[in-house]
Amino acid sequence: MPSHVFADRPSAQPPERGSVEALITQTRRLRGEVDAVRRDTGPDQSDPQGRWQRALCDLAVHQLNDLDEHLAQLRDGPVEPAVEPAAPAVPPPLEPQRGSLLSRVGSAEWNLLNDEASWSGELYHILGRDPQAPPLSLDELPSLVHVDDQPMLTAMVTDCLIDGKPIDGEFRIVRTDGGVRQVHMMGEPVLAADGSTASMWAVLRDVSELRRSQRVVRETRDSLQRQRHIAQTEHRLAVELQEAVLPPWRGSLRFPHGGPAALDLAAHYLPSSTSSLIGGDWYDAMELPDGQFLLSVGDLTGHGVTVTSGMAMLLGAVRGMAVAGVPPAQLMGWLNQLLDTTAQPALGSAVCCQYTPATHTLSWAQAGHPAPLLFRDGTGRALTPPGGVILGATSGATYEQAEEQLEPGDLLLLHTDGLVPRRTRDAATSRLLALAPRFRDPRGAQDCVRTVVEEFGVAPREDDACLLIARVNS
């Protein structure tokens, strides 16, 4: 190959970060120069030197194409593949090999007039043959090829010898040590003066490491695509389950048939900004058969559809027990027992309140959860929590119950831990209580929710959060 093709090339240097694009540009420019040399060589079959030069140019173009593909993968990363036709049966794994992606190259020529063959030393190495052994004839060559690929090699050689078609294909060879190698073969017939085929030459390239690398990239890319699809499906299921279970939070909460006017209620759900998975936070408000109201918030640890389904189970249990008249403390004990006996143990926290409009009495219990905040006349305070451990932490836990006397105009705020991002529980409580002056004027529950969301809803949060506000009417 003419030396000017590689002239004035910079010496090899370890590529720094951000230099991949420059390497791609150099590779494509070099490929263009090699291709120009190949075209200038001409198709003269009678010139052995020109024939081998053209073969080496063909080989160099293949090598540079492979290098360009790998550099593009480094630059772009594992992108989602386009839809491809069904792949053939997966071949046996190639022999493991560590080394450069630049392949070994060997050459061969078979003279059909005197039935002689000549191989380069590198071809012996590629095929795993003893260098002292005679080269194999074209009839013997398929004996080295994997049984599934022998028909393909036979067809390529036949087309070359009979129809003058060039050879350009890949097949697997089985070495004497049992190793399997992937070989790329390129060749052409050499015609005699009368137009008959006098010989056939070929260059063979070991592409085992290259194909292994490509297969790893492809499998990794396919695996990422499957994981992405699973994650999207789980997220959609979790969102649908959450929306089906929780009361709507856009606007004030409404009870069936308009409901009583004892409480003005509104809620809001704030998703995590760092995770696409739905958490186990919930809020709920419902009228009970005896005229009382149930208010509850809670958080089941974890994320994903499994946690969301667990949250739905707990919320259903809370509603069922409250309708049956179970008081908050006993309700928490049974929730703890329920979590303790589930197939997939989990931890959770919760607050459960029962409000009696006739007496303005709030009875409540908690399980390792932030206490409700009470706002009255421009000031706020956290209710003193009764005893109660996290749900699912210990078997047979008992829970205490507290009572609070409310007044018309009081504002009750229930929330989960993630409402105030990156804060300890005490610091979060202090920041929420600082909103008390803004709650002083007679405002509806929905306006108060909007105030909280404006203050804390735009900040990045690592976890989901729920907010439930109830204003006591006269």
C-alpha positions as CSV (number, residue, x, y, z in Angstrom):
1,M,0.0,0.0,0.0
2,P,1.5,3.4,-0.8
3,S,3.1,5.1,2.1
4,H,1.4,8.4,1.5
5,V,-1.8,7.0,2.9
6,F,-0.4,7.0,6.4
7,A,1.9,10.0,6.0
8,D,1.7,12.9,8.4
9,R,-0.4,11.0,10.9
10,P,0.0,12.1,14.6
11,S,1.5,9.5,16.9
12,A,-0.9,7.4,18.9
13,Q,-1.9,9.1,22.2
14,P,-4.3,7.9,24.9
15,P,-7.7,9.5,24.0
16,E,-8.8,12.0,26.5
17,R,-12.5,12.5,27.4
18,G,-14.3,14.4,24.7
19,S,-11.8,13.2,22.0
20,V,-14.0,10.4,20.6
21,E,-15.5,12.7,18.0
22,A,-12.1,13.7,16.8
23,L,-11.1,10.0,16.5
24,I,-14.3,9.3,14.5
25,T,-13.4,12.2,12.1
26,Q,-9.8,10.9,11.6
27,T,-11.1,7.3,11.0
28,R,-13.5,8.4,8.4
29,R,-11.0,10.6,6.6
30,L,-8.5,7.7,6.6
31,R,-11.2,5.4,5.3
32,G,-11.8,7.8,2.4
33,E,-8.1,7.9,1.5
34,V,-7.8,4.1,1.6
35,D,-10.8,3.7,-0.6
36,A,-9.3,6.2,-3.1
37,V,-6.1,4.0,-3.3
38,R,-8.3,0.9,-3.8
39,R,-10.0,2.5,-6.7
40,D,-6.7,3.7,-8.2
41,T,-5.3,0.1,-8.1
42,G,-7.5,-1.1,-10.9
43,P,-9.0,-4.6,-11.7
44,D,-5.9,-6.0,-13.5
45,Q,-5.9,-9.7,-12.5
46,S,-2.6,-10.4,-14.2
47,D,-0.6,-8.2,-11.7
48,P,-0.1,-10.1,-8.5
49,Q,1.2,-7.1,-6.6
50,G,-1.7,-5.0,-7.6
51,R,-4.1,-7.8,-6.7
52,W,-2.7,-8.1,-3.2
53,Q,-2.7,-4.3,-2.8
54,R,-6.3,-4.2,-3.6
55,A,-7.0,-7.0,-1.2
56,L,-5.2,-5.2,1.6
57,C,-7.2,-2.0,0.8
58,D,-10.5,-3.9,1.0
59,L,-9.4,-5.3,4.3
60,A,-8.4,-1.9,5.6
61,V,-11.8,-0.5,4.7
62,H,-13.5,-3.2,6.6
63,Q,-11.3,-2.6,9.6
64,L,-12.0,1.1,9.6
65,N,-15.7,0.5,9.2
66,D,-15.7,-1.6,12.3
67,L,-13.6,0.9,14.2
68,D,-15.9,3.7,13.2
69,E,-18.9,1.7,14.5
70,H,-17.2,1.1,17.9
71,L,-16.2,4.7,18.3
72,A,-19.8,5.8,17.5
73,Q,-21.0,3.4,20.3
74,L,-18.5,5.0,22.7
75,R,-19.8,8.4,21.8
76,D,-23.5,7.7,21.8
77,G,-23.8,5.1,24.5
78,P,-26.5,2.3,24.6
79,V,-29.3,3.9,22.5
80,E,-32.6,2.2,21.9
81,P,-32.2,-0.1,18.9
82,A,-34.4,0.1,15.8
83,V,-36.8,-2.8,15.1
84,E,-34.8,-5.6,13.5
85,P,-35.8,-8.8,11.7
86,A,-35.8,-11.9,13.8
87,A,-32.3,-13.1,14.5
88,P,-31.2,-16.6,13.5
89,A,-30.5,-19.3,16.0
90,V,-27.9,-18.2,18.5
91,P,-24.5,-19.8,17.6
92,P,-22.3,-21.4,20.2
93,P,-20.3,-18.8,22.2
94,L,-17.0,-17.8,20.7
95,E,-13.8,-18.7,22.5
96,P,-13.1,-16.0,25.1
97,Q,-10.3,-13.7,24.1
98,R,-8.7,-10.7,25.5
99,G,-7.0,-8.3,23.2
100,S,-7.3,-5.6,20.6
101,L,-10.3,-5.3,18.4
102,L,-7.9,-4.9,15.5
103,S,-8.0,-8.4,14.1
104,R,-5.3,-10.8,13.0
105,V,-5.1,-11.1,9.2
106,G,-3.8,-14.0,7.1
107,S,-3.7,-14.7,3.4
108,A,-4.0,-17.7,1.1
109,E,-3.9,-18.7,-2.5
110,W,-5.1,-21.9,-4.2
111,N,-3.7,-22.7,-7.6
112,L,-6.3,-24.8,-9.5
113,L,-3.9,-25.7,-12.3
114,N,-1.3,-27.6,-10.2
115,D,-3.5,-28.1,-7.1
116,E,-1.1,-26.2,-4.9
117,A,-1.9,-24.0,-2.0
118,S,0.1,-21.4,-0.1
119,W,-0.8,-19.9,3.3
120,S,0.8,-17.1,5.3
121,G,2.1,-17.8,8.7
122,E,-0.6,-15.7,10.3
123,L,-3.3,-17.8,8.7
124,Y,-1.9,-20.9,10.4
125,H,-2.2,-19.1,13.7
126,I,-5.7,-17.9,13.0
127,L,-6.9,-21.4,12.1
128,G,-5.0,-23.1,14.9
129,R,-2.9,-25.3,12.4
130,D,0.6,-26.6,12.9
131,P,2.9,-24.3,10.7
132,Q,4.8,-27.3,9.6
133,A,1.7,-29.0,8.2
134,P,0.8,-28.5,4.5
135,P,-1.9,-26.0,3.8
136,L,-5.4,-27.4,3.1
137,S,-6.9,-27.5,-0.3
138,L,-10.2,-25.9,-1.1
139,D,-11.9,-29.3,-0.8
140,E,-10.3,-29.8,2.6
141,L,-10.9,-26.3,4.0
142,P,-14.6,-26.9,5.0
143,S,-13.3,-29.6,7.5
144,L,-12.1,-26.7,9.7
145,V,-15.5,-24.9,9.5
146,H,-18.3,-25.3,12.0
147,V,-20.8,-27.8,10.7
148,D,-23.6,-25.2,10.5
149,D,-21.5,-22.9,8.4
150,Q,-20.0,-25.4,6.0
151,P,-22.8,-25.0,3.4
152,M,-22.3,-21.2,3.3
153,L,-18.5,-21.5,2.7
154,T,-19.0,-24.2,0.0
155,A,-21.5,-21.9,-1.8
156,M,-19.2,-18.9,-1.6
157,V,-16.2,-20.9,-3.0
158,T,-18.4,-22.5,-5.7
159,D,-19.8,-19.1,-6.8
160,C,-16.2,-17.7,-6.9
161,L,-14.7,-20.5,-9.0
162,I,-17.6,-21.0,-11.4
163,D,-19.3,-17.6,-11.7
164,G,-16.4,-15.4,-10.9
165,K,-18.1,-13.8,-7.9
166,P,-16.0,-12.2,-5.2
167,I,-16.0,-13.8,-1.7
168,D,-17.1,-11.7,1.2
169,G,-18.6,-13.5,4.2
170,E,-18.1,-14.8,7.8
171,F,-18.0,-18.2,9.2
172,R,-16.9,-20.0,12.3
173,I,-13.9,-22.3,12.4
174,V,-13.2,-25.0,15.0
175,R,-9.6,-25.2,16.0
176,T,-7.9,-28.4,17.1
177,D,-7.9,-27.2,20.7
178,G,-11.7,-26.9,20.6
179,G,-11.8,-23.1,20.4
180,V,-14.3,-21.5,18.1
181,R,-13.2,-18.4,16.1
182,Q,-15.2,-16.1,13.9
183,V,-13.4,-15.5,10.6
184,H,-14.2,-12.9,7.9
185,M,-13.0,-14.1,4.4
186,M,-12.6,-11.9,1.3
187,G,-11.3,-13.3,-2.0
188,E,-11.5,-13.2,-5.8
189,P,-10.8,-15.6,-8.7
190,V,-7.7,-15.2,-10.9
191,L,-8.5,-15.8,-14.5
192,A,-6.3,-17.5,-17.1
193,A,-5.8,-16.2,-20.6
194,D,-8.7,-18.3,-21.9
195,G,-11.0,-16.9,-19.3
196,S,-11.0,-20.0,-17.1
197,T,-10.3,-19.8,-13.4
198,A,-6.6,-20.4,-12.7
199,S,-6.5,-19.7,-9.0
200,M,-8.3,-18.1,-6.1
201,W,-6.8,-15.8,-3.5
202,A,-8.2,-14.7,-0.2
203,V,-7.5,-12.8,3.0
204,L,-9.0,-14.1,6.2
205,R,-9.4,-11.9,9.3
206,D,-10.0,-13.1,12.9
207,V,-13.0,-11.0,14.0
208,S,-13.8,-13.1,17.1
209,E,-13.1,-10.3,19.6
210,L,-14.8,-7.7,17.5
211,R,-18.0,-9.8,17.2
212,R,-17.9,-10.6,20.9
213,S,-17.7,-6.9,21.8
214,Q,-20.6,-6.1,19.4
215,R,-22.7,-8.9,20.9
216,V,-22.0,-7.6,24.4
217,V,-23.0,-4.0,23.4
218,R,-26.2,-5.3,21.7
219,E,-27.2,-7.5,24.6
220,T,-26.6,-4.7,27.0
221,R,-28.6,-2.3,24.9
222,D,-31.4,-4.9,24.7
223,S,-31.3,-5.4,28.4
224,L,-31.6,-1.7,29.1
225,Q,-34.5,-1.5,26.7
226,R,-36.3,-4.3,28.5
227,Q,-35.6,-2.7,31.9
228,R,-36.9,0.6,30.6
229,H,-40.1,-1.1,29.3
230,I,-40.6,-2.9,32.6
231,A,-40.1,0.4,34.6
232,Q,-42.5,2.2,32.4
233,T,-45.1,-0.5,32.8
234,E,-44.7,-0.6,36.6
235,H,-45.0,3.2,36.8
236,R,-48.2,3.2,34.7
237,L,-49.7,0.4,36.9
238,A,-48.7,2.2,40.1
239,V,-50.2,5.5,38.9
240,E,-53.4,3.9,37.8
241,L,-53.7,2.0,41.1
242,Q,-53.0,5.2,43.1
243,E,-55.5,7.2,41.2
244,A,-58.1,4.5,41.6
245,V,-57.6,4.3,45.4
246,L,-56.9,7.9,46.6
247,P,-59.6,10.6,46.6
248,P,-59.1,13.2,43.9
249,W,-56.8,16.0,45.1
250,R,-57.5,18.6,42.4
251,G,-60.0,20.9,44.2
252,S,-61.8,20.5,47.5
253,L,-62.7,17.0,48.6
254,R,-66.4,16.4,48.2
255,F,-68.5,13.8,50.0
256,P,-71.3,11.9,48.2
257,H,-74.5,13.9,47.6
258,G,-72.8,17.1,48.7
259,G,-72.2,15.8,52.2
260,P,-72.4,17.7,55.5
261,A,-70.7,21.1,55.9
262,A,-69.0,20.2,59.2
263,L,-65.6,20.2,57.6
264,D,-64.0,22.0,54.6
265,L,-61.5,19.5,53.2
266,A,-58.7,19.7,50.5
267,A,-55.7,17.6,49.7
268,H,-52.7,17.5,47.4
269,Y,-50.2,14.8,46.3
270,L,-46.6,15.8,45.4
271,P,-44.5,13.3,43.5
272,S,-40.8,12.8,44.0
273,S,-38.5,14.8,41.7
274,T,-35.7,12.3,41.8
275,S,-37.5,9.0,41.1
276,S,-40.0,8.0,38.4
277,L,-41.4,5.4,40.8
278,I,-44.6,6.0,42.8
279,G,-44.3,5.7,46.6
280,G,-46.6,4.4,49.2
281,D,-48.0,7.7,50.5
282,W,-51.7,8.1,51.0
283,Y,-54.4,10.4,52.4
284,D,-58.0,9.8,53.0
285,A,-61.2,11.5,54.2
286,M,-64.6,9.9,54.5
287,E,-67.9,10.3,56.3
288,L,-68.7,7.4,58.6
289,P,-72.2,5.9,59.2
290,D,-72.6,7.4,62.6
291,G,-71.9,10.9,61.3
292,Q,-68.3,11.1,62.3
293,F,-65.5,11.8,59.9
294,L,-62.3,9.7,59.2
295,L,-59.1,11.6,58.3
296,S,-55.9,9.7,57.7
297,V,-52.5,10.0,56.1
298,G,-49.8,7.4,55.9
299,D,-46.6,6.2,54.2
300,L,-45.5,2.7,53.3
301,T,-41.8,2.5,52.8
302,G,-40.4,1.8,49.3
303,H,-41.4,2.6,45.7
304,G,-43.1,0.8,42.8
305,V,-46.2,-1.1,42.1
306,T,-45.7,-3.6,44.9
307,V,-45.6,-0.8,47.5
308,T,-48.5,1.0,45.9
309,S,-50.6,-2.2,46.0
310,G,-49.6,-2.6,49.7
311,M,-50.7,1.0,50.3
312,A,-54.0,0.2,48.7
313,M,-54.4,-2.8,51.0
314,L,-53.7,-0.7,54.1
315,L,-56.1,2.1,53.0
316,G,-58.8,-0.4,52.4
317,A,-58.3,-1.9,55.8
318,V,-58.4,1.6,57.4
319,R,-61.7,2.4,55.7
320,G,-63.2,-1.0,56.6
321,M,-62.3,-0.9,60.2
322,A,-63.4,2.8,60.6
323,V,-66.8,2.0,59.0
324,A,-67.2,-0.9,61.5
325,G,-66.7,1.6,64.4
326,V,-63.1,0.6,65.4
327,P,-61.5,3.5,67.3
328,P,-58.2,5.0,66.1
329,A,-55.9,3.3,68.7
330,Q,-57.3,-0.2,68.1
331,L,-57.4,0.4,64.4
332,M,-53.6,1.1,64.5
333,G,-53.0,-2.1,66.4
334,W,-54.8,-4.1,63.8
335,L,-53.0,-2.4,61.0
336,N,-49.7,-3.3,62.6
337,Q,-50.9,-7.0,62.9
338,L,-51.9,-6.9,59.2
339,L,-48.5,-5.7,58.1
340,D,-46.8,-8.3,60.3
341,T,-48.7,-11.1,58.6
342,T,-48.3,-10.1,55.0
343,A,-46.3,-12.2,52.6
344,Q,-44.0,-9.3,51.9
345,P,-43.2,-7.6,55.3
346,A,-43.0,-3.8,55.1
347,L,-42.8,-0.8,57.4
348,G,-45.1,2.1,57.5
349,S,-46.3,5.1,59.4
350,A,-49.7,6.6,59.8
351,V,-52.1,9.0,61.5
352,C,-55.7,8.2,61.9
353,C,-58.3,10.8,63.2
354,Q,-62.0,10.6,64.0
355,Y,-63.8,13.9,64.2
356,T,-67.2,14.2,65.9
357,P,-69.0,17.3,64.6
358,A,-71.6,17.4,67.4
359,T,-68.9,17.9,70.1
360,H,-66.0,19.2,67.9
361,T,-63.9,16.4,69.4
362,L,-60.9,14.9,67.5
363,S,-59.8,11.4,68.6
364,W,-56.6,10.3,67.1
365,A,-53.7,7.8,67.1
366,Q,-50.4,7.6,65.3
367,A,-47.7,5.1,64.4
368,G,-44.3,6.7,64.1
369,H,-45.8,9.5,62.0
370,P,-45.6,13.4,62.2
371,A,-48.4,14.7,64.4
372,P,-51.2,16.8,63.0
373,L,-50.7,20.6,63.1
374,L,-53.4,22.8,64.6
375,F,-53.7,26.4,63.5
376,R,-55.9,28.8,65.5
377,D,-56.1,32.6,65.5
378,G,-52.8,33.1,63.6
379,T,-50.7,30.7,65.7
380,G,-49.9,27.0,65.2
381,R,-48.7,24.0,67.2
382,A,-48.2,20.3,66.8
383,L,-50.6,18.1,68.7
384,T,-49.0,16.1,71.5
385,P,-48.7,12.6,70.0
386,P,-50.0,9.5,71.9
387,G,-47.6,6.5,72.1
388,G,-47.2,4.4,69.0
389,V,-44.4,2.7,67.1
390,I,-43.9,2.3,63.4
391,L,-46.3,-0.2,61.7
392,G,-44.7,-3.5,61.0
393,A,-41.8,-2.9,63.4
394,T,-42.8,-5.3,66.1
395,S,-45.5,-7.9,66.7
396,G,-48.3,-7.2,69.2
397,A,-47.6,-3.5,69.5
398,T,-50.3,-1.4,71.4
399,Y,-51.2,2.1,70.5
400,E,-52.5,5.0,72.7
401,Q,-55.3,7.4,71.7
402,A,-55.5,11.1,72.3
403,E,-58.3,13.7,72.2
404,E,-58.3,17.3,71.2
405,Q,-61.1,19.8,71.5
406,L,-61.5,21.8,68.2
407,E,-63.2,25.1,67.6
408,P,-65.0,26.6,64.6
409,G,-62.4,28.1,62.3
410,D,-59.6,25.8,63.4
411,L,-57.4,24.4,60.7
412,L,-56.0,20.9,60.9
413,L,-53.0,20.0,58.7
414,L,-52.0,16.3,58.2
415,H,-49.0,15.4,56.0
416,T,-46.3,12.8,55.3
417,D,-42.6,13.2,55.9
418,G,-41.6,14.3,52.4
419,L,-43.7,17.5,52.3
420,V,-40.8,19.7,53.4
421,P,-37.7,18.4,51.4
422,R,-34.3,17.8,53.0
423,R,-35.4,18.6,56.5
424,T,-35.5,16.8,59.9
425,R,-39.0,16.2,61.3
426,D,-38.6,19.0,63.8
427,A,-37.3,21.5,61.2
428,A,-40.1,20.6,58.8
429,T,-42.7,21.1,61.6
430,S,-41.2,24.5,62.4
431,R,-41.3,25.6,58.7
432,L,-45.0,24.5,58.4
433,L,-46.0,26.3,61.7
434,A,-44.4,29.5,60.3
435,L,-47.3,29.6,57.8
436,A,-49.7,30.3,60.7
437,P,-50.1,34.1,60.0
438,R,-51.1,33.3,56.4
439,F,-53.9,31.0,57.6
440,R,-55.4,33.6,60.0
441,D,-57.8,35.2,57.6
442,P,-61.0,33.1,56.9
443,R,-59.9,31.1,54.0
444,G,-61.1,27.8,52.5
445,A,-59.1,24.6,52.8
446,Q,-58.3,24.6,49.1
447,D,-56.7,28.1,49.4
448,C,-54.6,26.9,52.4
449,V,-53.4,23.8,50.4
450,R,-52.4,26.2,47.6
451,T,-50.4,28.3,50.1
452,V,-48.5,25.2,51.3
453,V,-47.9,24.0,47.7
454,E,-46.6,27.4,46.6
455,E,-44.2,27.4,49.6
456,F,-42.9,23.8,49.3
457,G,-44.2,22.3,46.1
458,V,-41.5,23.6,43.8
459,A,-38.5,22.4,45.8
460,P,-36.7,19.2,44.7
461,R,-37.9,16.3,46.9
462,E,-36.4,12.8,47.2
463,D,-39.7,11.2,48.2
464,D,-43.4,11.5,47.5
465,A,-45.6,13.5,49.9
466,C,-49.3,13.9,50.8
467,L,-51.0,16.9,52.4
468,L,-54.6,16.9,53.8
469,I,-56.1,20.1,55.3
470,A,-59.5,20.3,57.2
471,R,-61.1,23.5,58.4
472,V,-63.7,23.2,61.1
473,N,-66.9,25.0,60.1
474,S,-69.3,26.4,62.7
